[in-house]
Amino acid sequence: MKTLTRAEGDVGPPRHAEVVPAFVAASIRAPLDGWAGPIHPSELVRWARKGDLTETERANLRKVIVKRTRVRAEHFWSQPTGVRLVKGWQTRFADRDRKRLERLPLTEERPLEVWTLREVKEHLFLPLERTLELLARLEAMYWQPPSPASRIAPTELMEQTAPVAVTPELQQLADAVLELPWLKGVSSHDLRFGHGADAPLPDWIRTQVQGSTVPESFLKLLERLLAAEQLTAAEEAKDIAVAAARDCAPKGADTAAIERWVSIFLRRHISPTGPGRILADVGAEFGVTRERIRQICESFEEYLAEVQPATPALDRALRAAARVAPAQVDDLDEQLRRFIGDDAGMASLVPWAAVLGRDKLPIRCQKTRTSVRGKFLEVVMVHAADEADWVQAMIRHVSRDSSMFGCTNLLRVAGRLALKEGVAPGQEAISAALVSTDGFRWLDEETGWFSLGDSSTSSVALRVRKILAIAHDSIGTDEIAGALASDDMMLYREESTLGLATPPVHVLRELFKGWPWLEVVQRGRYRPGPGFDPTGALSGVEQALVDVITAHDGVACRIELKEVVIGKLGMTDVLLAHVLGSSPIVERIEHGLYKLRGRRIGDGALGAARRRMRERFTRGLVDTDANQFSVKVTEATMRNEQYTVPSLFKAKLAGKHHRLFSADGTELGFGRVGQAGSLAGVNRYFPAVRAGDQYVIALRDDGLVVEHVSHAESPRSSPPP
C-alpha cells in the first residue's frame, strides 16, 4: 500500500494533528486510513496538508490507534506523557474540560510532564480516548514539529553508526540488491527492511551509494536483503516472528523468554502438515493454558496485520504453487520443498499469508473427499485462486466481441485470456464455462465459432440493416462479408483492439439465423423479414449518397457525391471520405466511381460515369503540343509542391535537376524531378500562383520552359516560345 505523507500540491505549514500525544504517535508503525488516503504516523506530529482534520476524523483515528495498541497497553500506562501546561492554556478548552485539568494535583516537583498516562486518566476520570484527546490538544499549543529527517524509522537505522567507505565491493553489493525483483514492493517502514526515508527503497539505495561513505547500518541492510532472497518460506516466517518479538514480547524480557514467545507463535501457525496447531496442543507442549497461548499469538497477529511486512520467500512459494495447481497439497509440498522449507507446508502457508494481512492470494486450499480402494478419504487440494476470475474476464472479452461482430471463437478467447489476464485455461475448461452461460450458441463447434447473447444489435447487425434498407433484391452472405471486410472503420477497430477477423461466410450464415428481422430466400441469400423497420437505418449523409447514385442510374463519380455532401449539406471532404470508406451501402467499382450494394446498375451507367469523370477532369485544361504537358495547382501542391509528371516524360526527366526558363526565355533557376516522377521547385518562381491555376511545361534541350496560366485566363492553344 502506497503511503501518502501529503496531498500533492496541497500542503500547509507543519503542525500538530491533535489526534494523540507524541509519545503515542512514536509507537505506531503502519499508516492509518484517513479522509485523504493513508496517513503516515509521522504526520500525527507533523501535519503538513492544507486542511486540518475535523473533530470526527480525529476521534475515528483515535479509536483505531487505541484498538491497535491494546496489546501493548501496559507499556503506555507506565510511560510519562511528556506534555506540559503553557501560559493561556485555559482559553483553548471548554469549561468542563478546563475544570478537570485544573483539578490535577500538579506541583513543581511533579509537573504534568512526568505524570504517567495511567495517573492522568485516573485523575481526570475520563475514558482513554478522551484522555489522549486532551493531552494532544495541550501538546499542540507549544508543539514544534520535528524536521523531516527525524521522522519515525526503524531503530537500527536511526542509530549513529560508524561510517563505511563506498568501495567497489560495496557498490557491487548494492547493484546485486537492486536486481532483486521484489525490492520495489518493500515499504520504507518495513519490519525487517525499513529505512525511514520517504523515497522508495531502490531510489534510496542508489542515493546512498552516490556518496563517499554510508552508515554501517546501511551495509547490514544490504546484507539482510540479499540473505532474504535465499530464505525458504519457513525460514522467512521465523525471521519475521523474531523481528516482531521486539514489540510483541514483554518489555525487559530476556533472550530465552523472547525465543519462547517466538516458538509459541510459530508452532501455532507454521506446520509441515495441516494449517497449524490448535491452541490446546500448543499449550500442552509449552505447559501453559489455552487462553495464554491465544493472548500471545493475538499480540503477534494484530501487530503483523498492522505492519504487513515484505515476504519475498512466501510470495515466491505461492506463485510456484499457482503454476503447478491444481494438485494435492502433499504432492505440492514435495515438489516445492526448496521454496517452502522443511518446517512448513502449503496448507499452513496460505493461512499464514492471511495472518500477515494478505487479502488476495494466487492459490486456495480446499478439502475434497476422494475414494481410494473403496475407502473415502479427505484430501486437501490446492487450486489457483483466479479460476473464478478468468471466467468473468472471459465473459467480458466475449461480450466485447459480440457487440462488434456478433460472434467470436475459442482461439481468440484463449489468446485474450493469455495476453490480457495472464491465464491459460484449456479448451475444455473454456468450452464448459461458455456452454453453461445463458445465451450461448455454437455457430461452428468444430472450428470454435460461437455467439453469446443477443447478436441482432451488434455492429455487424447495424451494417446489415443498412444494406437491407436500400437493397432492391435479396442480398448474399458473400456480399455482406465483402462489405464488412472493406469497412475501414471496422478494420481500424480490429487493429487497435487485437481485433477479430471477419467471420467465414458459413459462420455468418449461422449467425444470421438468429436475427428475427432477416428472412432466408435461399441458401446464403436474405431479404428483410416481417419485423424489419428501415426507419433510421441510414444517416443523413448516407441517404444523400443514395439519392445521388440513384439519380445517375446506379453509378456516380466521387466529385458528384462531393458536390452534394459539401455543397448542399455543408459537410467536409474528410467526412465524405470516412463515409465512403466505412459505410456498407457504398461499393467502389473503380477509382472515383461508386455504386450501391444490393442494387443493379443501368446498362450504360458505368460508361456514362466514366465519360462524366473524364470530362470533369479535362475541363479547363490548356491544350498542349507533343513536347508539352500541363499540371494543375491545388491547395495541396501549394503546400508540398509535388507536381506529377506524365508517364510519357517521366523516363527522360526523373531523377535529375533541370534548368527552368520563363515563357520569354529568362532563366529562373533549377527544379528537380524525383525518381517517382514528381516535379518540385517551381512555385517559388511564381509568387502570384493560386489554387486553380495551371503550369504549362515544355521540354527543350537545355531545360524546361514553365508558363504560369491563371485560372481567369482563357486556355492557350499555342506553345510557348
C-alpha positions in Angstrom: 0.0 0.0 0.0 1.4 3.4 -1.0 1.7 5.8 1.9 0.8 9.4 1.2 2.6 11.8 3.5 0.8 14.8 2.0 -1.6 15.5 -0.9 0.3 16.5 -4.0 0.2 20.3 -4.4 -1.9 20.6 -1.3 0.4 21.5 1.6 0.4 23.9 4.6 2.7 24.8 7.4 3.7 21.7 9.6 1.7 21.5 12.8 0.4 19.0 15.4 -2.6 17.0 14.2 -4.2 17.0 17.7 -5.0 13.3 17.5 -2.7 11.7 20.1 0.3 13.0 22.0 3.8 12.4 20.6 4.8 9.5 22.8 1.8 7.5 21.5 2.4 8.5 17.8 6.0 7.3 18.1 4.9 3.7 18.7 2.7 3.5 15.6 4.3 1.8 12.6 1.8 1.2 9.9 -0.2 4.0 8.1 -3.7 4.9 9.2 -6.7 5.2 6.9 -7.8 8.8 6.7 -10.0 11.1 4.7 -7.3 11.9 2.2 -5.8 8.4 1.9 -3.3 6.7 4.2 -1.8 8.9 6.9 1.7 8.1 8.0 2.3 8.0 11.8 4.8 10.8 11.5 2.1 13.1 10.2 0.3 12.9 13.6 3.0 15.3 14.9 3.9 16.9 11.6 0.7 17.6 9.7 1.5 19.4 6.5 -1.6 19.1 4.5 -3.7 22.1 3.6 -6.8 21.3 5.7 -6.9 20.4 9.4 -8.6 17.2 10.4 -12.2 17.6 11.7 -13.1 16.5 15.2 -14.9 13.5 13.9 -11.9 12.4 11.9 -9.6 12.8 14.8 -11.9 10.8 17.0 -12.1 8.0 14.4 -8.3 7.9 14.2 -8.0 7.8 18.0 -10.3 4.8 18.1 -8.1 3.0 15.5 -5.0 3.8 17.4 -6.4 2.6 20.8 -7.6 -0.6 19.2 -4.2 -1.3 17.5 -2.1 -0.6 20.6 -4.2 -2.5 23.2 -1.8 -5.5 23.2 1.0 -3.0 24.3 -1.3 -1.0 26.6 0.8 -1.9 29.7 3.8 -0.2 28.1 1.8 3.0 27.5 0.2 3.2 31.0 3.6 3.5 32.6 5.1 6.0 30.2 5.4 9.7 31.1 3.2 11.8 28.9 5.8 14.5 28.3 3.0 17.1 28.0 3.3 20.4 29.8 0.9 23.2 30.5 1.7 26.6 28.9 0.5 30.0 29.7 -3.0 30.7 28.5 -3.9 27.0 28.0 -7.3 27.6 29.7 -8.6 29.6 26.7 -8.4 26.5 24.5 -10.8 24.3 26.5 -14.4 24.3 27.3 -15.4 24.9 31.0 -15.9 21.2 31.8 -12.5 20.1 30.4 -10.7 23.2 31.9 -12.1 22.4 35.4 -11.0 18.7 35.0 -7.4 19.8 34.2 -7.3 22.4 36.9 -8.2 19.7 39.5 -5.0 17.8 38.7 -2.7 17.9 41.8 0.3 19.3 39.9 3.4 20.6 41.8 6.8 21.9 40.9 8.3 18.6 41.8 5.7 16.7 39.8 4.6 18.7 36.8 2.3 17.1 34.2 5.3 16.1 32.0 6.3 13.4 34.5 2.9 12.0 35.1 2.2 8.6 33.5 -0.7 8.1 31.3 -2.4 5.9 33.9 -2.1 8.7 36.5 -3.6 11.3 34.2 -6.5 9.1 33.2 -7.4 8.1 36.8 -7.4 11.8 38.0 -9.4 13.0 35.0 -12.0 10.2 35.4 -12.2 10.0 31.6 -12.0 7.2 29.0 -8.7 6.6 27.4 -9.6 8.2 24.1 -10.8 11.4 25.8 -7.6 11.5 27.9 -5.5 11.2 24.7 -7.6 14.0 23.1 -6.9 16.4 26.0 -3.2 15.6 26.1 -2.9 16.1 22.3 -4.6 19.5 22.5 -2.3 20.6 25.3 0.7 19.5 23.4 -0.4 21.2 20.2 -0.3 24.6 21.9 3.5 24.6 22.1 4.5 21.9 19.6 7.4 22.5 17.3 7.1 19.8 14.5 10.3 17.7 14.1 12.3 18.1 10.9 11.6 15.6 8.2 15.0 13.9 8.9 13.7 12.9 12.4 10.6 11.0 11.2 10.0 7.6 12.6 12.2 4.9 11.2 13.4 1.5 12.4 15.5 1.7 15.5 18.6 0.2 13.9 18.7 2.7 11.1 18.3 5.6 13.4 21.3 4.6 15.5 24.5 6.6 14.9 26.9 4.0 13.4 30.4 4.4 12.2 30.7 5.4 8.6 31.8 2.9 6.0 33.6 3.9 2.8 31.8 3.2 -0.5 34.2 0.7 -2.1 33.8 -1.1 -5.4 32.8 -4.2 -3.4 30.0 -2.3 -1.6 28.9 -0.8 -5.0 28.7 -4.4 -6.4 26.7 -5.4 -3.3 24.2 -2.6 -3.8 23.9 -3.5 -7.5 23.1 -7.0 -6.6 20.4 -5.9 -4.2 18.9 -3.6 -6.8 18.5 -6.6 -9.1 16.1 -8.2 -6.6 12.7 -8.4 -8.3 10.7 -7.8 -5.1 12.6 -4.7 -3.9 10.2 -2.1 -5.3 7.4 -3.5 -3.1 9.3 -3.0 0.2 7.8 -0.2 2.3 10.2 2.4 3.7 8.9 1.4 7.2 9.1 -2.4 6.7 9.5 -4.5 9.7 12.8 -6.0 8.6 14.0 -3.8 5.8 12.7 -0.3 6.7 15.0 2.7 6.1 12.8 5.5 7.3 13.0 7.8 4.3 10.1 8.9 2.1 11.8 7.7 -1.1 11.2 4.1 -2.4 13.8 1.7 -1.3 15.6 1.3 -4.7 15.9 5.0 -5.1 17.1 5.4 -1.5 19.8 2.8 -2.0 21.0 4.5 -5.2 21.2 7.8 -3.4 23.2 6.4 -0.5 25.9 4.8 -2.7 26.5 8.0 -4.6 28.3 9.5 -1.6 31.7 8.6 -0.3 30.6 7.0 2.9 27.5 5.2 4.2 26.4 4.2 7.7 27.4 0.8 8.8 23.7 0.0 9.3 23.3 0.6 5.5 25.8 -2.2 4.8 23.9 -4.5 7.2 20.6 -3.7 5.5 22.1 -4.7 2.1 23.3 -8.0 3.6 19.8 -8.7 5.1 18.2 -8.0 1.7 20.4 -10.4 -0.1 20.0 -13.1 2.6 16.3 -12.7 2.4 16.4 -13.8 -1.3 17.9 -17.2 -0.2 15.4 -18.0 2.6 12.7 -20.5 2.3 9.2 -19.6 3.4 9.6 -21.4 6.7 12.9 -19.6 7.5 11.3 -16.3 6.5 8.4 -16.9 8.9 10.8 -17.3 11.8 12.8 -14.2 10.7 9.6 -12.2 10.7 8.5 -13.6 14.1 11.8 -12.7 15.7 11.6 -9.1 14.3 8.1 -8.7 15.6 9.0 -10.0 19.0 10.9 -6.7 19.7 7.5 -5.1 20.1 5.2 -8.0 20.9 7.3 -9.8 23.6 7.2 -8.4 27.2 9.5 -5.4 27.7 12.6 -6.3 29.5 12.3 -10.0 28.8 15.5 -12.0 28.5 16.5 -13.8 25.3 15.1 -17.1 26.5 11.7 -15.6 27.1 11.6 -13.9 23.7 12.6 -17.2 22.0 9.8 -18.9 23.8 7.2 -16.4 22.6 8.5 -16.8 19.0 8.3 -20.6 19.3 4.8 -20.5 20.6 3.7 -18.2 17.8 5.4 -20.3 15.0 4.1 -23.5 16.4 0.6 -22.1 16.2 0.8 -21.1 12.6 3.6 -22.9 10.8 3.4 -26.7 10.4 4.7 -29.2 7.8 1.3 -30.8 7.7 -2.1 -29.1 8.1 -2.9 -25.4 8.7 -1.0 -25.2 12.0 -1.8 -26.5 15.5 -4.7 -25.8 17.7 -4.4 -23.7 20.9 -4.8 -26.6 23.2 -2.0 -28.6 21.6 0.4 -25.7 21.7 -0.5 -25.0 25.3 0.1 -28.6 26.3 3.5 -28.6 24.6 4.7 -25.4 26.4 2.9 -26.1 29.7 0.6 -23.0 29.7 -3.2 -22.6 29.3 -5.0 -22.3 26.0 -6.1 -18.8 26.9 -2.5 -17.7 27.4 -1.5 -19.1 24.1 -4.3 -17.2 22.5 -3.1 -13.9 24.1 0.5 -14.4 23.0 -0.5 -15.3 19.4 -3.0 -12.4 19.3 -0.3 -9.9 20.1 1.8 -11.1 17.2 -1.2 -11.4 14.8 -2.5 -7.9 15.4 0.9 -6.4 15.1 1.8 -8.3 11.9 -1.6 -7.4 10.3 -0.8 -3.8 11.1 2.8 -3.6 9.7 2.3 -6.1 6.8 6.0 -7.0 6.3 7.5 -7.9 2.9 7.6 -11.6 2.3 9.6 -12.4 -0.9 10.1 -16.1 0.0 6.4 -16.6 0.8 5.3 -14.9 -2.4 7.7 -17.0 -4.4 6.3 -20.2 -2.9 2.7 -19.2 -3.5 3.4 -18.2 -7.2 5.2 -21.5 -7.8 2.2 -23.4 -6.3 -0.2 -21.4 -8.5 1.7 -22.6 -11.6 1.5 -26.2 -10.5 -2.1 -26.1 -9.3 -4.4 -28.0 -9.2 -2.6 -30.6 -7.2 -2.8 -32.4 -3.9 -1.1 -30.5 -1.1 1.2 -33.4 -0.2 2.5 -33.7 -3.8 2.9 -29.9 -4.0 4.9 -29.8 -0.8 7.3 -32.4 -2.0 7.7 -30.8 -5.4 8.2 -27.3 -4.0 10.3 -28.2 -0.9 13.1 -25.9 -2.0 10.7 -22.9 -1.8 8.7 -24.0 1.2 11.3 -25.4 3.6 11.3 -28.5 5.8 9.3 -27.0 8.7 6.3 -25.7 6.7 3.7 -26.9 4.2 1.5 -25.2 1.7 -1.6 -25.9 3.9 -0.1 -23.7 6.6 1.4 -21.0 4.3 -2.0 -20.0 3.0 -3.4 -19.1 6.4 0.0 -17.6 7.3 -0.3 -15.2 4.5 -3.7 -14.2 5.8 -2.1 -13.5 9.2 0.3 -11.1 7.5 -2.7 -9.1 6.1 -2.7 -10.5 2.6 -6.3 -10.5 1.2 -5.5 -11.7 -2.3 -3.6 -14.9 -2.8 -2.8 -16.7 -6.0 -3.9 -20.1 -4.6 -6.5 -21.5 -2.2 -6.7 -24.8 -0.3 -9.9 -26.8 -0.5 -10.7 -30.1 1.2 -12.1 -32.8 -1.1 -13.4 -36.3 -0.5 -12.0 -39.0 -2.7 -12.2 -42.8 -2.8 -9.1 -44.9 -2.5 -9.5 -48.7 -2.8 -13.1 -48.4 -1.7 -12.5 -46.1 1.2 -13.4 -42.4 1.3 -10.5 -40.1 2.3 -10.4 -36.4 2.8 -7.5 -34.8 0.9 -6.5 -31.1 0.6 -6.3 -29.8 -3.0 -4.5 -26.6 -4.0 -6.3 -24.6 -6.7 -5.4 -21.4 -8.4 -7.4 -18.6 -6.9 -8.0 -17.0 -10.3 -10.0 -19.9 -11.6 -13.2 -18.0 -11.0 -11.8 -14.6 -12.0 -10.8 -15.7 -15.5 -14.4 -16.8 -16.2 -15.6 -13.3 -15.5 -12.8 -11.8 -17.6 -13.6 -14.2 -20.4 -17.3 -13.1 -20.4 -16.1 -9.5 -20.7 -13.9 -10.2 -23.7 -16.7 -12.3 -25.4 -19.3 -9.6 -24.8 -17.0 -7.0 -26.3 -16.5 -9.1 -29.4 -20.2 -9.9 -29.6 -21.1 -6.2 -29.5 -18.9 -5.7 -32.6 -19.1 -8.9 -34.8 -21.9 -10.7 -33.0 -19.7 -13.7 -32.5 -16.1 -14.8 -31.7 -14.1 -18.1 -31.5 -12.4 -20.1 -28.8 -8.9 -19.5 -30.2 -9.3 -15.7 -29.9 -10.8 -16.1 -26.3 -7.8 -18.2 -25.2 -5.4 -15.6 -26.7 -7.1 -12.7 -25.0 -7.1 -14.5 -21.6 -3.4 -15.3 -22.0 -2.3 -11.8 -23.2 -4.6 -9.7 -21.0 -5.3 -11.8 -17.9 -2.2 -13.9 -17.7 -4.1 -17.2 -17.5 -4.2 -20.2 -19.9 -7.2 -22.5 -19.3 -7.6 -25.4 -21.7 -10.1 -25.7 -24.5 -12.3 -28.0 -22.4 -12.4 -25.5 -19.5 -13.3 -22.6 -21.7 -15.9 -24.6 -23.6 -17.5 -25.8 -20.3 -17.7 -22.3 -18.9 -19.2 -20.9 -22.1 -21.8 -23.6 -22.6 -23.1 -23.0 -19.1 -23.6 -19.3 -19.8 -27.1 -18.0 -20.8 -27.4 -17.1 -24.4 -24.6 -19.3 -25.7 -25.0 -20.8 -29.2 -22.5 -22.7 -31.3 -22.1 -21.4 -34.8 -19.4 -24.0 -35.8 -18.3 -26.2 -32.9 -15.6 -27.8 -35.0 -13.7 -24.6 -35.6 -14.8 -23.0 -32.3 -17.1 -20.2 -33.5 -20.0 -19.2 -31.2 -22.3 -16.3 -30.3 -23.3 -15.2 -26.8 -26.4 -13.2 -26.0 -28.4 -11.1 -28.5 -26.3 -10.5 -31.6 -29.0 -8.8 -33.5 -27.9 -5.4 -32.1 -24.2 -5.8 -32.8 -22.2 -3.5 -35.1 -22.4 -6.2 -37.8 -26.2 -6.3 -37.5 -26.4 -2.5 -37.8 -24.4 -2.7 -41.0 -26.6 -5.5 -42.4 -29.7 -3.3 -41.6 -28.2 -0.5 -43.7 -27.7 -2.8 -46.7 -31.2 -4.3 -46.5 -32.7 -0.7 -46.2 -31.5 0.1 -49.7 -31.4 -3.3 -51.4 -34.0 -3.8 -54.2 -33.4 -7.5 -54.3 -32.1 -10.2 -51.9 -28.5 -9.8 -50.6 -26.0 -12.6 -50.5 -23.8 -13.6 -47.5 -20.7 -13.2 -49.6 -21.7 -9.6 -50.4 -22.2 -8.9 -46.7 -18.9 -10.4 -45.9 -17.3 -8.2 -48.6 -18.9 -5.1 -47.1 -17.5 -6.0 -43.6 -14.0 -6.7 -44.9 -13.8 -3.4 -46.8 -15.1 -1.4 -43.8 -12.2 0.9 -42.9 -13.7 1.8 -39.6 -14.1 -1.8 -38.5 -10.6 -2.6 -39.7 -9.2 0.2 -37.6 -11.1 -1.0 -34.5 -9.7 -4.5 -35.1 -6.1 -3.3 -35.3 -6.4 -1.1 -32.2 -8.0 -3.9 -30.1 -6.2 -7.0 -31.3 -9.3 -7.4 -33.3 -11.2 -10.3 -34.6 -11.0 -11.2 -38.3 -14.2 -11.2 -40.4 -16.0 -14.5 -39.7 -16.2 -17.0 -42.5 -19.2 -17.0 -44.7 -20.6 -20.2 -43.3 -20.3 -18.8 -39.8 -22.2 -15.6 -40.9 -25.0 -17.8 -42.3 -25.4 -19.5 -38.9 -25.2 -16.1 -37.2 -28.0 -14.6 -39.4 -30.4 -17.4 -38.5 -30.7 -15.9 -35.0 -31.9 -12.5 -36.3 -35.7 -12.3 -36.4 -35.8 -9.5 -38.9 -34.0 -11.5 -41.6 -35.8 -13.8 -44.0 -33.9 -16.5 -45.9 -34.7 -16.6 -49.6 -32.4 -19.4 -50.5 -29.2 -20.8 -49.1 -27.0 -17.8 -48.4 -29.4 -15.1 -49.6 -31.5 -12.9 -47.4 -34.2 -10.1 -47.6 -36.0 -8.1 -45.0 -38.3 -10.1 -42.8 -41.7 -9.1 -41.5 -40.2 -7.4 -38.4 -37.7 -5.3 -40.3 -38.1 -1.5 -40.0 -35.8 0.6 -42.2 -36.6 3.8 -40.4 -33.5 5.4 -39.1 -31.1 2.8 -40.6 -29.3 5.4 -42.8 -27.6 8.6 -41.7 -28.3 11.9 -43.4 -25.1 11.7 -45.4 -25.8 8.1 -46.5 -29.3 9.0 -47.6 -27.8 11.8 -49.7 -25.4 9.4 -51.3 -28.2 7.0 -52.1 -30.1 9.9 -53.8 -27.2 11.0 -55.9 -26.2 7.5 -57.1 -29.8 6.6 -57.9 -30.2 9.8 -59.9 -27.2 8.7 -62.1 -28.7 5.2 -62.9 -26.7 3.4 -60.2 -23.1 4.8 -60.7 -21.8 8.2 -59.5 -18.5 9.9 -59.6 -16.9 11.0 -56.4 -16.9 14.6 -57.5 -20.7 14.4 -57.9 -21.0 13.0 -54.4 -18.7 15.7 -53.1 -20.9 18.5 -54.7 -23.9 17.3 -52.6 -22.2 16.4 -49.3 -20.0 19.5 -49.2 -22.0 22.0 -51.3 -25.5 21.2 -50.2 -25.1 19.5 -46.8 -22.2 21.7 -45.7 -20.1 18.8 -44.6 -16.4 18.3 -45.1 -14.4 16.3 -47.6 -12.9 14.3 -44.6 -16.4 13.2 -43.6 -17.2 12.2 -47.2 -14.0 10.1 -47.3 -14.9 8.5 -43.9 -18.4 7.6 -45.1 -17.2 6.2 -48.4 -14.6 4.0 -46.6 -16.8 2.7 -43.8 -20.5 2.7 -45.0 -21.6 -0.8 -46.0 -24.1 0.5 -48.5 -21.5 2.0 -50.9 -19.2 -0.1 -53.0 -16.3 1.2 -55.0 -16.3 0.0 -58.6 -13.0 1.6 -59.6 -11.1 4.7 -58.8 -13.6 7.5 -58.2 -16.8 5.5 -59.2 -19.3 4.2 -56.7 -22.5 2.0 -56.7 -25.0 0.8 -54.1 -24.8 -2.7 -52.7 -27.9 -4.7 -53.4 -29.0 -2.6 -56.4 -28.5 -3.2 -60.1 -26.8 -0.6 -62.3 -28.1 0.6 -65.6 -26.8 -0.8 -68.8 -24.8 2.2 -69.8 -24.4 3.7 -66.4 -20.8 2.7 -65.9 -19.7 4.1 -69.3 -21.6 7.3 -68.8 -20.0 7.8 -65.4 -16.5 7.3 -66.9 -17.3 9.9 -69.5 -18.5 12.4 -67.0 -15.5 11.9 -64.8 -13.1 12.2 -67.8 -14.9 15.4 -69.0 -14.7 16.9 -65.5 -11.0 16.1 -65.2 -10.0 17.5 -68.6 -12.4 20.5 -68.4 -10.4 23.8 -68.4 -7.0 22.2 -69.2 -4.7 24.1 -71.6 -4.1 22.5 -75.0 -0.5 21.3 -75.3 1.8 20.1 -78.0 3.7 16.9 -78.2 6.6 18.1 -76.1 4.4 19.9 -73.5 2.3 18.9 -70.5 0.2 20.9 -68.1 -0.3 20.4 -64.3 -3.0 21.9 -62.1 -2.2 24.0 -59.0 -4.1 22.8 -56.0 -4.1 23.7 -52.3 -2.1 20.5 -51.7 0.6 21.4 -54.3 0.7 24.9 -52.9 1.9 23.3 -49.6 4.1 20.4 -50.7 4.9 21.4 -54.3 4.7 18.0 -55.8 3.5 18.1 -59.4 3.1 14.7 -61.2 5.0 14.4 -64.5 3.1 12.4 -67.1 4.5 8.9 -67.7 5.4 9.9 -71.3 8.0 12.3 -70.0 8.9 10.5 -66.7 11.7 8.3 -68.1 13.5 11.3 -69.6 13.1 13.7 -66.6 13.1 11.6 -63.5 16.0 11.7 -61.1 17.5 14.9 -62.5 17.8 18.6 -61.8 16.6 20.8 -64.7 17.1 24.4 -65.6 13.9 26.4 -65.6 13.1 29.2 -68.1 10.1 31.6 -68.2 8.0 31.9 -71.3 10.1 34.9 -72.5 13.3 32.8 -72.2 14.6 34.3 -68.9 16.4 31.7 -66.8 14.6 31.3 -63.5 16.7 28.7 -61.7 16.6 25.0 -61.1 13.8 22.4 -60.5 14.1 18.8 -59.7 12.1 15.7 -60.8 12.3 12.9 -58.3 12.6 9.2 -59.1 8.8 8.9 -58.5 8.2 11.5 -61.2 7.3 14.5 -59.0 8.4 18.0 -60.1 9.4 20.3 -57.3 10.9 23.8 -57.1 8.6 25.7 -59.4 6.3 27.7 -57.0 9.0 30.0 -55.7 9.5 31.5 -59.1 5.8 32.3 -59.5 4.7 34.1 -56.2 1.3 35.1 -57.7 0.2 31.5 -58.4 -3.1 30.4 -56.8 -5.1 27.2 -56.4 -6.9 26.5 -59.7 -4.1 27.9 -61.9 -2.0 25.8 -64.2 1.6 25.4 -65.3 2.3 24.6 -68.9 5.7 23.0 -69.1 7.6 22.5 -72.4 10.7 20.4 -72.9 13.8 21.8 -74.6 17.4 20.5 -74.8 18.8 22.7 -72.0 15.9 22.5 -69.6 12.2 23.2 -69.1 10.1 26.2 -70.1 7.4 27.0 -67.5 4.5 29.2 -68.2 2.0 30.2 -65.5 -1.6 30.3 -66.7 -4.0 32.0 -64.3 -7.4 30.4 -63.7 -9.0 33.6 -65.0 -7.2 33.5 -68.3 -8.6 31.6 -71.3 -6.8 28.4 -72.3 -4.0 28.9 -74.7 -3.5 26.9 -77.8 -0.1 27.9 -79.0 3.2 26.6 -77.5 5.5 28.8 -75.5 8.4 30.2 -77.4 
